[in-house]
Amino acid sequence: MANKPASQPAKSNIVAIIAMMFLFGMISFVTNLAAPIGTIWANNYSWSGMLGNMMNFLAYLFMGIPAGAMLSKIGYKKTALIAMAVGFVGLFLQWLSGEVGATTSVFTVGSDVVTLNFVIYLLGAFICGFCVCMLNTVVNPMLNLLGGGGNKGNQLVQTGGTLNSLAGTITPLVVGMLIGTITASTTVADVATLLFIAMAIFVFAFIIISFVNIPEPHMGQKSGKVEKSKYSAWSFRHTVLGVVGIFFYVGIEIGIPGVLIFWLSSLEGGSVAVAGAVAAVYWLLMLVGRFVSSIISGKVSSRAQLIFVSTLAIFLTAAAIFLPKDLTINMPAYQAGVGFSMYEVPISAMFLVLCGLCTSVMWGGIFNLAVEGLGKFTAQASGIFMMMVVGGGVMPLIQNWIAGEWGYMSSYWLIIAMFLYLLYYGCIGCKNVNGDIPVSDDQPFDERDL
């Protein structure tokens, strides 16, 4: 079996490729459930809006490096199966929070009595974070392997990324459709249909992946005794600064549309349906931005793209902050019983969703610049980067706190500050000033350096 040509897996595992495409979309789907569902809980606990999102991303801090270790020890297939099982449990607990525990008090936060169903929801969001972290670690390399590597493998990864963006576009839209206008009686049970669909997809993908042969080229290749190196990925300045950049980037990506949903929902006559539809435009523009970047990246460097989009994003966010809030524009949205139509929203919302064009290319740009010249330390850096996805939970939570203290628009100054850091990284911080560190593959990476 080991002598099969590299291209054969792509021909014999079409079903597995389709299943992995679903999982690529599920990464974004599960992640983007947090903000719109958070509007339900915020109706009961004003401080809780982004807490589910925080729990989802907090899991990355604990699971980033272990997920990479799982790939080395048990392979892509088993790691993916475990991830799907974990994801099913997390989604089930989120559904359960809409069914039980609404009258059982657990503890108090100020004058708020926190009930058991909210605790169950947070636990489910945290467990889903473990799932998404593992899937993020698995899906990209697995699609590349199933494609037989080379151009076909890259094409599959790009297709998966497009589905990821598409899921991010659809999720807040559909959740908004199901929730409609938040009332005192709105609960997680109102989005139970979506949770059941998500669980069904995980079951489907689990069964399919269980029966297909997934190539594991790295399994069984045990290296000899490795002497501890005095260097690691942490020895490179541009990598350390890139790690901070990824932390801020994910906070930006989640924070812009997440807080936007809360702001638009809070306006007079606003609803989660309209807010979710407007936020969905942000994710749609991320899809467009990734597509355009895939076309121009052969001629335009990651550094040039990062500098340009960071600068543009700063101006767009500043415009959203300073423009009068009574200045409005019509944007497409959906309301239950009405269908799709154009709805009047503050023009600031348009400038914020346009930031999706900018954030779309940042992850790849930062990652590519941060691992430049790392050689054997690249794998270690990848695990560290996965841990820093926790920024998507920490920074939106801080932004939500700022919004509660000083107003929604004031919270976007935090977004501008993070964009300024990414601009600095693109201009100066990404330069490798540690070129004297040996990075050749004949000096293998020691896991103890983690």
C-alpha positions in Angstrom: 0.0 0.0 0.0 2.9 2.3 0.7 4.0 2.1 -2.9 0.8 3.5 -4.4 1.4 6.6 -6.5 0.8 9.9 -4.8 -2.1 10.8 -7.1 -4.1 7.6 -6.3 -5.6 8.8 -3.1 -7.3 11.7 -4.9 -9.0 9.2 -7.3 -10.1 6.6 -4.7 -11.2 8.9 -1.9 -13.6 11.3 -3.6 -16.2 10.7 -0.9 -13.6 11.5 1.8 -12.7 14.7 0.0 -16.4 15.7 0.0 -16.6 14.9 3.7 -13.5 17.0 4.4 -15.1 19.9 2.5 -18.1 19.7 4.7 -15.8 19.7 7.8 -14.0 22.8 6.4 -17.3 24.5 6.3 -18.2 23.2 9.7 -15.1 24.9 11.2 -16.6 28.3 10.3 -20.2 27.2 11.0 -19.5 26.1 14.5 -17.3 29.1 15.3 -19.8 31.7 13.9 -22.7 30.3 15.9 -21.4 32.0 19.0 -22.0 35.6 18.3 -25.6 35.4 17.1 -26.6 32.9 19.8 -24.9 35.3 22.2 -27.6 37.8 21.5 -30.1 35.4 23.1 -28.1 35.1 26.3 -27.4 38.8 26.4 -31.1 39.3 26.7 -30.8 37.6 30.1 -27.3 38.6 31.1 -26.1 41.9 29.6 -22.5 40.9 30.3 -22.7 37.5 28.6 -22.9 38.4 24.9 -19.4 37.4 23.8 -18.8 34.9 26.6 -19.7 31.9 24.5 -17.4 33.1 21.8 -14.7 33.5 24.5 -15.2 29.9 25.7 -15.0 28.6 22.1 -11.6 30.3 21.4 -10.2 29.7 24.9 -10.1 26.0 24.0 -7.4 26.8 21.4 -5.1 27.9 24.2 -5.2 24.4 25.7 -5.5 22.3 22.5 -3.2 24.0 20.0 0.0 22.1 20.6 -1.7 18.9 21.8 -3.6 18.8 18.5 -0.3 18.9 16.6 1.0 16.1 18.9 -2.1 14.0 18.1 -1.3 14.2 14.4 2.2 12.8 15.0 1.1 10.0 17.3 -2.3 8.8 16.0 -2.5 10.3 12.5 -4.9 12.5 10.6 -7.8 10.1 10.4 -8.0 9.2 14.1 -7.5 12.9 15.1 -10.3 13.9 12.7 -12.6 11.2 14.1 -12.0 12.3 17.7 -12.6 15.9 16.7 -16.0 15.1 15.1 -17.0 13.1 18.2 -16.0 16.0 20.4 -17.9 18.4 18.2 -21.0 16.4 18.4 -20.9 16.4 22.2 -20.4 20.2 22.2 -23.3 20.9 19.9 -25.5 18.5 21.8 -24.8 20.4 25.1 -25.6 23.7 23.4 -28.9 22.2 22.2 -29.5 20.8 25.7 -29.1 24.3 27.2 -32.3 25.3 25.4 -34.2 22.4 27.0 -33.2 22.0 30.6 -31.9 24.1 33.5 -33.7 27.4 32.9 -35.1 27.5 36.4 -32.1 26.0 38.3 -29.9 28.7 39.7 -26.1 28.0 40.0 -24.5 31.2 41.2 -24.9 35.0 41.0 -23.0 37.7 39.1 -23.9 41.0 40.7 -27.7 41.1 40.7 -28.0 38.4 38.0 -28.8 34.8 38.9 -27.0 32.5 36.6 -29.0 29.4 35.7 -27.8 25.9 34.9 -28.8 26.2 31.2 -26.3 29.0 30.6 -23.5 27.0 32.3 -24.4 24.0 30.0 -24.2 26.3 27.0 -20.8 27.6 28.0 -19.5 24.1 28.5 -20.8 23.1 25.1 -19.1 26.2 23.5 -15.8 25.3 25.2 -16.0 21.6 24.0 -16.8 22.8 20.4 -13.6 24.9 20.7 -11.6 21.7 21.2 -13.3 20.2 18.1 -12.6 23.2 15.9 -9.0 23.4 17.0 -8.4 19.8 16.1 -10.2 20.2 12.8 -8.2 23.2 11.9 -5.0 21.2 12.5 -6.2 18.3 10.4 -8.3 19.6 7.5 -5.7 21.6 5.5 -3.0 18.9 5.3 -5.5 16.1 4.9 -7.1 17.7 1.8 -3.6 18.2 0.4 -2.9 14.5 1.0 -6.2 13.4 -0.5 -5.5 15.5 -3.5 -2.2 13.7 -4.0 -0.2 16.8 -3.2 1.0 19.4 -5.7 -1.4 21.6 -7.6 -4.4 19.3 -7.0 -3.8 19.3 -3.3 -3.5 23.1 -3.2 -6.7 23.4 -5.3 -8.6 21.3 -2.8 -7.4 23.4 0.1 -8.4 26.6 -1.6 -11.8 25.1 -2.4 -12.2 24.2 1.3 -11.2 27.7 2.3 -14.0 29.1 0.0 -16.5 26.8 1.7 -15.2 28.0 5.1 -16.0 31.6 4.1 -19.3 30.6 2.6 -20.3 28.9 5.9 -19.3 32.1 7.8 -21.5 34.1 5.5 -24.6 31.8 5.9 -24.4 31.2 9.6 -25.3 34.6 11.1 -27.9 35.0 8.3 -29.7 31.8 9.1 -29.4 32.2 12.9 -30.9 35.7 12.5 -33.8 34.2 10.4 -34.6 31.7 13.1 -34.3 34.1 16.0 -36.0 37.2 14.4 -36.5 39.9 17.0 -35.2 39.1 20.5 -38.0 38.8 23.1 -38.2 37.7 26.7 -39.2 34.2 25.5 -36.4 33.7 23.0 -34.2 30.8 23.9 -31.5 28.6 22.3 -34.4 26.2 21.4 -35.2 28.7 18.6 -32.0 27.6 16.8 -32.4 23.9 17.6 -32.8 23.1 13.9 -29.4 24.5 13.0 -27.8 22.5 15.9 -29.5 19.3 14.7 -28.2 19.9 11.2 -24.7 20.4 12.5 -24.8 17.3 14.6 -26.1 15.3 11.6 -23.2 16.5 9.4 -20.7 15.5 12.1 -22.3 12.0 12.2 -22.2 11.7 8.4 -18.6 12.8 8.1 -17.6 10.5 11.0 -19.1 7.5 9.3 -17.6 8.3 5.9 -14.1 9.0 7.2 -14.3 5.8 9.3 -14.6 3.7 6.2 -12.1 5.4 3.8 -8.4 5.0 3.6 -6.5 8.2 4.6 -2.9 8.4 3.7 -0.6 8.8 6.7 2.9 9.3 5.2 4.5 10.4 8.4 3.2 7.6 10.6 5.7 4.9 11.6 8.7 7.1 10.8 10.5 7.2 14.1 13.6 9.3 14.3 16.6 8.4 16.5 17.6 10.1 19.7 17.3 13.8 19.3 19.6 16.2 21.2 18.0 19.3 22.6 18.6 22.3 20.5 19.4 25.7 22.1 17.1 27.3 19.6 13.4 27.1 18.9 10.7 29.1 17.0 10.8 31.5 19.9 14.3 32.4 19.0 13.1 34.3 15.9 12.0 37.9 16.5 9.8 38.0 13.4 8.1 34.8 14.5 7.4 36.1 18.0 6.0 39.3 16.6 3.9 37.3 14.1 2.5 35.2 17.0 1.2 38.4 18.6 -0.1 39.5 15.1 -2.1 36.3 14.8 -3.5 36.8 18.3 -4.7 40.3 17.3 -5.8 39.3 13.8 -8.3 36.6 15.0 -9.6 39.1 17.6 -10.2 41.6 14.8 -11.8 39.0 12.5 -14.3 37.9 15.1 -14.7 41.2 16.9 -15.8 43.4 14.0 -18.9 41.4 13.0 -19.6 40.1 16.5 -20.0 43.5 18.1 -21.7 44.8 14.9 -24.5 42.3 15.5 -25.0 43.5 19.1 -24.9 47.2 18.0 -27.4 46.8 15.2 -29.7 44.6 17.3 -29.7 47.3 20.1 -30.9 50.1 17.7 -34.5 51.1 17.8 -36.5 48.8 15.6 -33.4 46.5 15.2 -33.5 42.8 15.1 -31.0 39.9 15.1 -32.3 39.0 11.7 -31.3 42.3 10.2 -28.1 42.5 12.2 -27.1 38.9 11.2 -27.7 39.6 7.5 -25.6 42.7 7.6 -22.8 40.8 9.4 -23.1 38.1 6.8 -21.9 40.6 4.2 -18.7 40.9 6.1 -18.0 37.1 5.7 -19.1 37.2 2.1 -16.5 39.9 1.4 -13.9 37.8 3.1 -14.8 35.1 0.6 -14.3 37.6 -2.2 -11.0 38.9 -0.8 -9.6 35.4 -0.5 -10.5 34.6 -4.1 -8.9 37.8 -5.3 -5.8 37.2 -3.3 -5.4 33.7 -4.7 -5.3 35.3 -8.2 -2.7 38.1 -7.4 -0.5 36.3 -4.8 1.8 35.0 -7.5 2.8 38.6 -8.3 2.0 40.6 -5.1 3.9 39.6 -2.0 2.3 38.8 1.3 4.1 41.7 2.9 2.7 44.2 0.3 -0.8 42.8 0.7 -0.6 43.0 4.5 0.6 46.6 4.5 -2.1 47.6 2.0 -5.1 46.0 3.7 -4.0 47.1 7.2 -3.8 50.7 6.0 -7.2 50.5 4.3 -8.8 48.8 7.3 -7.6 51.6 9.6 -9.3 54.2 7.4 -12.5 52.1 7.1 -12.8 51.6 10.8 -12.1 55.2 11.6 -14.8 56.3 9.1 -17.3 54.0 10.9 -16.4 55.6 14.2 -16.6 59.3 13.1 -19.5 59.3 10.7 -22.8 60.5 12.1 -25.0 57.6 13.2 -28.1 59.2 11.7 -26.5 59.0 8.3 -28.0 55.8 6.9 -27.7 53.5 3.9 -29.8 50.6 2.6 -28.3 47.1 2.9 -29.8 43.7 2.1 -31.2 41.8 5.1 -33.9 39.2 6.0 -36.8 39.3 8.4 -39.1 36.5 9.3 -42.5 36.9 7.5 -41.1 39.5 5.2 -38.2 37.8 3.4 -35.2 39.4 1.8 -35.4 43.2 1.4 -33.3 46.3 1.7 -33.1 47.7 5.2 -31.9 51.0 6.4 -28.9 50.9 8.7 -26.3 53.4 9.8 -23.6 53.9 7.1 -21.0 53.0 9.7 -22.2 49.4 9.4 -21.2 49.4 5.7 -17.7 50.6 6.4 -17.3 47.9 9.1 -18.4 45.1 6.8 -16.1 46.4 4.1 -13.2 45.5 6.5 -14.0 41.9 5.5 -12.1 42.5 2.3 -9.1 43.5 4.4 -9.2 40.7 7.0 -9.6 38.0 4.3 -5.9 38.0 3.4 -4.4 38.6 6.8 -4.1 35.1 8.3 -2.2 33.8 5.3 0.0 36.9 5.0 0.9 36.9 8.7 1.6 33.2 8.8 3.7 33.2 5.7 5.8 36.1 6.9 6.2 34.7 10.4 7.5 31.3 9.3 9.8 32.6 6.6 13.3 31.2 7.1 12.3 28.9 10.0 13.2 25.6 8.3 12.9 22.8 10.8 11.2 25.1 13.4 8.2 25.6 11.1 6.1 22.8 12.6 6.7 24.1 16.1 5.6 27.6 15.0 2.4 26.2 13.5 1.4 24.7 16.9 2.1 28.0 18.6 0.0 29.9 16.0 -2.9 27.5 16.6 -2.7 28.4 20.3 -2.9 32.1 19.5 -6.3 31.6 17.9 -7.5 32.2 21.5 -7.2 35.9 20.6 -10.6 35.4 18.9 -12.1 34.9 22.3 -10.0 37.3 24.4 -10.0 40.4 22.3 -13.8 40.4 21.4 -14.5 39.9 25.1 -12.5 43.0 25.9 -14.1 44.9 23.0 -17.5 43.9 24.3 -16.6 45.2 27.8 -15.4 48.5 26.2 -18.8 48.7 24.4 -20.7 48.2 27.6 -18.7 51.0 29.3 -18.2 53.6 26.6 -20.5 52.6 23.7 -20.3 50.2 20.7 -18.5 52.6 18.4 -15.9 53.5 21.0 -15.0 49.8 21.2 -13.7 49.9 17.6 -10.8 52.0 18.8 -9.4 48.6 20.0 -9.8 47.3 16.5 -7.8 50.3 15.1 -5.1 49.7 17.6 -4.7 46.1 16.5 -4.8 47.1 12.8 -1.9 49.5 13.6 0.1 46.7 15.1 -0.4 44.6 11.9 0.7 47.6 9.8 3.8 47.8 11.9 4.4 44.1 11.5 4.0 44.3 7.7 6.4 47.3 7.5 9.1 46.4 10.1 8.3 43.5 12.4 8.2 40.8 9.7 11.9 41.1 8.8 14.0 38.1 9.8 16.9 39.5 11.9 18.0 36.0 13.1 19.4 34.6 9.9 22.4 33.3 11.8 20.3 30.6 13.5 20.8 27.1 11.9 17.5 25.8 10.5 18.6 22.9 8.3 16.5 19.7 8.3 19.5 17.6 9.4 19.1 19.1 12.8 15.6 17.9 13.8 13.2 19.7 16.0 13.0 18.5 19.5 9.5 18.5 21.0 10.9 19.5 24.4 11.5 23.0 23.0 7.8 23.6 23.2 
